[in-house]
Amino acid sequence: MDLKAVLSWIRNKFTILIWISDYTKDEFTADTKAGLTIGVIVIPQVMAYAVIAGLSPIYGLYGSLIPLLIYPLFGTSRHLSLGVVATDMIIIVSGASNIAEPGTSGYVSVVILLTMFAGLVHIALSLLRMGFLVNLLSKPVIFGFTAAAPLIIGFSQLGNILGIDTENSQYVGILLIDLIEKIESVNIVALAIGLTGFLMLYLLKKWKPMFPRALVLLVSSGLVVWGFKLQLYNLDLIGPIPSGLPSFEFPDISLENFRRLIPTVTTLVVVQLMTVISLGKTYASKYKYPINPNREFFAIGAANFVGSFFQSPPISGSFSRTVVSEQAGTKTTLSNVVCAAVICLTLLFLTPLFYYIPIAALSSIIILAVLSLIDIDELKYFFRTKPEDGYIAIFTFFSVLFIGIQEGILLGIGGSLLMVLYRSSRPNLAVLGHVGGTRTYRDLSRNPNASPIEEILILRFDASINFNNAEFIKDFIIHKSEERNKKIRAVIVDAKSINDLDTTAIEALRSVMETLETWNIEFHFAGMKTPVQKLLTRSGLARSLGGTHFHESTHMAVKYLLDKWDRKENIERDEQESEEEAPHRLSDYLKRVDR
């Protein structure tokens, strides 16, 4: 491989090299402004989100440092804002807490290992071009998860608001029972701080949505605790956290932990991919630039993998921060680098100021932030547009809420796939009629202007034919043919919508052909795609039917049959020297077409 080829490979992998040479001063100014805005917002957010995962708040800051420097090297989305995300944190705690006790050094090691594992999976999916996996998460499943997760997170944080030491669990029922049993131990000071935090965040959002209200809450609550010495009232504080940047450390690799983390990393990776790709496509479409899903997989994977060596929990794209970043005017992914610089300065100089921040204040930030994820209007949209999707969303919601996060998401995916299989096993099947004055054929039951062609049954299947609908379609053809057995001489299948057949479908069609033969009914196809016809040729079914049974269009098939029957009857009439009027099916049909 020569130097030119090597440089081309590097340029292809490092997306930043494609556009950095055209980077302008105006773009730098816009990215700096957006990065500073997000940096101020992200500090209290990620500290709070780390608490959800059972980690010290400092790990939220670690997760917003090195990964934000890695993603811009490879990512193709110009607007994606990355970092620690609430929904990811609840997935993490649900899996990692089964291996180690949250808050312990062993638990931190498991979470860091999970970061590395997730990064490796993302990179592998990129190299294998497995972008289609994103499609496993349908919108109803996403809704079900993002509606249930805030409730789980909210209940998990109520203990901090009430000043009660509650059990770590992903099950709302267990959390609620634990809170009720310990309600007499409520810390009034913690409750006052939590309720005041709710009120302050709500009022500041109403007054000025872009105002860094969470940061104001942390600063003011910390000053109040310090000034009035509220720590003497058994108030939980962030306490001492290390200053300085995260050190380079190899994750504590354990094959047993790798094995036990497989369900968690599977759920986490699918959710992260869905988030990153949906956000990326939204803004790529809005601002008219290309996005490459496989490169996005690689970029997120590299950010997580490298971040794991600097004690970062898993990171992903953030919906809320991406929206704020766009509103602040971001132009490229370098806004993430500016945000990382803000985090870097915070870690170097500001961590001693976090000591007096009460955990109740962090929990109030968490609860209000995650409750905004619940979108009832979207559920109404599902039921209004396609009720089956609404039921899938509700099913996923309750599965996540009462069975478990990973199990609930997988059940939701399973439910969606079953619904797809059911729909494809019962495709729309139509009996077609001719629309006068055209060569068009439409569903007789839906088009009053369509009328049947005498002696011909014309059918259409709005789906490919495969193992799960072959028998249904076969029964439909035979049933409709049997209904008009004494009245029809041919069945035409309008095959334009058939994109594929499997062997089960081919055998079903063969069975239909044999049944129709015993009734002296011809079997024809119209508008069949060449690849599908080749399948029938290789299976021998096309040879059994004969080449004259395949036509370019339904109109051509009808013309062929009517002309054939007219000619045959004319020959028989001549042989019998009959004085009966000559048949004129074709001419009558053509008059209908041309009128």
Buried (B, 14 or more C-beta within 10 A) or exposed (E): EEEEEEEEEEEEEEBBEEBEEEBEEEBBEBBBBBBBBBBBBBBBBBBBBBBBBBBBBBBBBBBBBBBBBBBBBBBBBBBBBBBBBBBBBBBBBBBBBEBBEBEEEEBBBBBBBBBBBBBBBBBBBBEEEBBEBBEBBBBBBBBBBBBBBBBBBBBBBBBBBBBBEBBBBBBBEBBBBBBEEBEEEBBEBBBBBBEBBBEBBEEBBEEEEEEBBBBBBBBBBBEBBBEEEBBEEEBBBBEEBEBEBBEEEEBBEBEEBBEBBEBBBBBBBBBBBBBBBBBBBBBBEEEEEEBBBBBBBBBBBBBBBBBBBBBBBBBBBBBBBBBBBBEBBBBBBBBBBBBBBBBBEBBEEEBEBBBBBBBBBBBBBBBBBBEEBBEEEBBEBBBEEEEBBBBBBBBBBEBBBEBBBBBBBBBBBBBBEEBEEEEBBEBEBBBBBBBBEBBBBBBBEEBEEBEBBEBBBBBBBEBBBBEBBBBBBBEBBBEBBEEBEEEBBBBBBBBBBBEEBBEBBBBBBBBBBEBBEEBEBBBBBBBBBEEBBEBBEEBEBBEBBEEEBBBEBBBEBBBBBBBBBBEEBEEEBEEEEEEEEEBEBBEEBBEBBEE
